[in-house]
């Protein structure tokens, strides 16, 4: 299953400015409720501070898979969220990353 993603930088800026903030050891997250959406939209940011292109792509793949396998993903409606990855996302065990993302998505309720 391919995740529906944010495309424009204006969408990312809107969520960062108006959304609720969540802090984790492996990422910072912003979540925003949007009544116009039928489903959810996700945006993943991996800056150059994370490492070279290979490490950034690996971090994004791990985050996408953690979101995709999250138990709450099927219950999300009318939500946009942005995840800004930290360097520790590459070192943390996948199970811990998945638990952090589930905790982040449960704050939407």
Buried (B, 14 or more C-beta within 10 A) or exposed (E): EEBEEBEEEEBBEBBBEEBBEBEBEBBBBBBBBBEEBEEBBBBBBBEEEBBEEEBBEBBBEBBBBBBEEBEBBEEBEBBBBBBBBBBBBBEBEEEBBBBBBBEBBEEBE
